[in-house]
Amino acid sequence: ETTTRLESLTCLFCNMHFDIVFDSLLTNADLAEHGLQRLNLGGNHVSQRAGVILGRILARTSSLSVLLLQHMHFEKGAFAEIMRGVIENSSPDLEFFLDFSHSNIGPTGARGLHEITSEKHKTGEKITRIRRLLVPHCELGVSGVIDFCSAALQMPSLEELHLGANVRNERFKNAMPAGVAIKRLLDPGAMPNLRILSVAGAVAGPRDSWKSLCLKNALLPAVKALSQNDTLQEFDISSNKRGT
């Protein structure tokens, strides 16, 4: 019997059929559950089926904790299935670092995550293995930011959350609900381990239609909440100059 020593798999911008790759990982229990620690698949396409398979791997693993899926194109339902696997993982020592920066999660993916965490909330379960969650430039929109904040409130282990550059240039009354949702993350006792929160609206490029978080004055409730928060160490609201 061969024991694999592979700890990290990187496959950037390869245009591969990941359902085949993930199927292979799933059939190799030693690699998927006990060997692989880091998966970097940025710049690729993930079908709904591939998302389901990767979700199964993540639900079973006791070693794979770093998932880098930046610049990804997710088919509908793929992101939610990946997050379902992370959330259902029962390995007591695993701490997840998840980076989905610049991926097309959108409001639909955010709603899928919200529904999964709501199911856990109804049963009284807390999601305690996610330490870092990065979703800047993911086209969430106001509703997606709200859903991500609601989901984050069910993750008391979360130490770092990035939500920047996800809202178009909105009027104050339209953006305000997102600002209120961010403020709830900072309410006393809401996120006991949150140390870093970024809602920065940094411009990604001249053709990026999602240039700024555009919350501007809608962030005032969150800023005011800082006076009652004794856990947050870094709060980045840079480049939120758009909006009214």
C-alpha positions in Angstrom: 0.0 0.0 0.0 1.3 3.4 -1.0 1.0 6.4 1.4 1.0 9.7 -0.5 3.2 12.6 0.7 1.4 15.2 -1.3 0.4 18.2 0.9 -0.4 20.9 -1.6 -2.0 20.9 -5.1 -1.8 24.0 -7.3 -3.7 24.2 -10.6 -4.0 27.8 -11.7 -5.8 28.9 -14.9 -5.8 25.4 -16.4 -9.4 25.1 -17.8 -9.6 21.5 -16.5 -12.6 19.4 -15.9 -12.5 19.5 -12.1 -15.3 16.9 -11.6 -12.7 14.3 -12.8 -9.9 15.8 -10.6 -12.2 15.8 -7.5 -13.5 12.3 -8.3 -9.9 11.1 -8.2 -9.3 12.8 -4.9 -12.5 11.4 -3.4 -11.5 7.8 -4.3 -8.1 8.3 -2.7 -9.1 8.4 1.0 -5.6 8.7 2.3 -4.9 11.8 0.1 -8.2 13.5 0.4 -8.9 12.9 4.1 -5.4 12.8 5.7 -2.7 14.1 3.3 -3.7 17.1 1.3 -3.5 20.3 3.3 -3.7 23.1 0.7 -5.7 23.4 -2.6 -5.0 26.3 -4.9 -7.3 26.2 -8.0 -7.6 29.9 -8.9 -8.7 31.1 -12.3 -10.8 28.0 -13.3 -14.4 26.9 -13.9 -16.2 24.8 -11.3 -19.4 23.0 -12.4 -22.2 22.3 -10.0 -21.2 18.6 -10.0 -17.6 19.5 -9.2 -18.8 21.7 -6.4 -20.8 18.8 -4.9 -17.8 16.5 -5.1 -15.4 19.1 -3.6 -18.0 19.6 -0.8 -17.9 15.9 0.0 -14.1 16.0 0.2 -14.2 19.0 2.5 -16.8 17.4 4.7 -14.6 14.3 5.3 -11.1 15.8 5.4 -9.0 16.1 8.6 -6.1 17.8 6.8 -7.3 20.1 4.0 -7.7 23.5 5.6 -6.5 26.0 3.1 -8.7 26.5 0.1 -7.7 29.2 -2.5 -10.4 29.6 -5.1 -9.7 33.1 -6.5 -10.9 34.4 -9.9 -13.2 31.4 -10.2 -16.3 30.9 -12.3 -18.8 29.0 -10.3 -21.8 27.4 -11.9 -25.1 28.0 -10.0 -25.0 26.0 -6.7 -21.3 25.2 -6.8 -20.2 27.7 -4.2 -23.0 26.7 -1.8 -22.1 23.1 -2.1 -18.4 23.8 -1.3 -19.4 25.8 1.7 -21.8 23.1 2.8 -18.9 20.7 2.9 -16.8 23.1 5.0 -19.6 23.7 7.4 -20.4 20.0 7.8 -16.8 19.0 8.6 -16.6 17.5 12.0 -12.8 17.2 12.4 -12.1 18.8 15.8 -8.6 20.2 15.0 -9.3 21.7 11.6 -9.3 25.5 11.0 -10.3 26.6 7.6 -8.8 29.5 5.6 -11.1 30.2 2.6 -10.2 32.7 -0.1 -12.7 33.3 -2.9 -11.5 36.7 -4.0 -12.6 38.0 -7.4 -15.0 35.0 -8.0 -18.5 35.2 -9.3 -20.3 34.2 -6.1 -23.0 36.9 -6.6 -26.3 37.3 -4.7 -27.3 33.7 -5.5 -24.2 32.1 -3.9 -24.5 34.4 -0.9 -28.2 33.4 -0.5 -27.2 29.7 -0.7 -24.7 30.2 2.1 -27.3 32.1 4.2 -29.7 29.2 3.8 -27.2 26.6 4.9 -26.2 28.6 8.0 -29.9 29.3 8.8 -30.5 25.5 8.9 -27.6 25.2 11.4 -29.0 28.0 13.5 -32.4 26.3 13.7 -30.8 23.2 15.2 -28.7 25.3 17.6 -25.4 24.3 15.9 -22.6 26.8 15.6 -20.0 26.8 12.8 -16.7 26.7 14.6 -14.0 25.7 12.1 -13.8 28.7 9.8 -11.1 31.2 10.8 -10.6 33.3 7.7 -13.2 34.0 5.0 -12.2 36.3 2.1 -14.8 37.3 -0.5 -13.8 40.7 -1.9 -14.7 41.6 -5.5 -17.3 38.8 -5.7 -20.3 40.8 -7.1 -22.4 40.2 -4.1 -24.5 43.4 -4.2 -26.3 44.8 -1.3 -28.4 41.7 -0.7 -25.3 39.4 -0.9 -23.4 41.5 1.7 -26.4 41.3 4.0 -26.6 37.5 3.5 -22.8 37.1 4.1 -23.1 39.1 7.3 -26.0 37.0 8.5 -24.0 33.8 7.8 -20.9 35.2 9.5 -23.0 35.7 12.7 -23.3 31.9 12.9 -19.5 31.6 12.8 -18.2 32.5 16.2 -14.7 31.2 15.4 -14.3 33.7 12.5 -11.2 35.8 13.0 -10.9 37.6 9.6 -13.6 38.6 7.1 -13.2 40.5 3.9 -16.3 41.9 2.1 -14.8 44.7 0.1 -15.7 45.9 -3.4 -19.0 44.1 -3.6 -21.6 46.8 -4.1 -22.3 49.1 -7.0 -22.6 52.8 -6.7 -25.8 52.9 -4.6 -27.8 55.7 -3.2 -27.7 56.0 0.6 -31.2 54.6 1.2 -30.3 51.5 -1.0 -26.9 50.9 0.6 -28.0 51.5 4.2 -29.2 47.9 4.9 -25.7 46.6 4.0 -24.2 49.1 6.4 -26.6 48.0 9.2 -25.7 44.3 8.5 -22.0 45.2 8.8 -22.7 47.1 12.0 -24.3 43.9 13.5 -21.0 42.1 13.2 -19.5 44.7 15.6 -22.3 44.6 18.2 -20.9 43.5 21.6 -20.6 39.7 21.8 -21.8 39.2 18.2 -18.4 38.0 16.8 -16.2 37.2 19.9 -13.1 36.2 17.8 -13.3 38.7 14.9 -10.0 40.6 14.7 -9.9 41.8 11.1 -12.8 43.2 9.1 -12.4 44.7 5.7 -15.1 46.4 3.7 -12.6 48.4 1.6 -13.7 49.4 -1.9 -10.4 49.4 -3.6 -10.6 49.7 -7.4 -9.6 46.5 -9.2 -9.1 48.0 -12.7 -10.4 50.6 -15.1 -13.0 48.3 -16.6 -14.2 46.8 -13.3 -17.9 47.7 -13.0 -17.8 46.8 -9.3 -15.2 49.4 -8.5 -16.2 50.5 -5.1 -18.1 49.2 -2.1 -20.0 52.5 -2.4 -21.3 52.4 1.2 -19.9 55.7 2.2 -22.3 57.2 4.8 -24.1 53.9 5.2 -21.0 52.7 7.1 -21.5 55.3 9.9 -23.5 52.9 12.1 -20.6 50.4 11.9 -18.0 53.1 12.7 -20.1 54.2 15.7 -20.4 50.6 16.9 -16.6 50.5 17.3 -16.8 52.3 20.6 -18.7 49.3 22.1 -16.5 46.6 20.5 -13.5 45.2 22.5 -12.3 42.5 20.1 -11.8 44.0 16.6 -8.2 45.0 15.9 -8.3 46.1 12.3 -11.2 47.7 10.4 -10.6 48.8 6.8 -13.2 51.0 5.1 -10.9 52.6 2.6 -12.1 53.9 -0.8 -15.7 54.1 0.0 -16.0 57.6 -1.5 -18.7 56.8 -4.0 -22.4 56.8 -3.2 -24.4 59.6 -1.5 
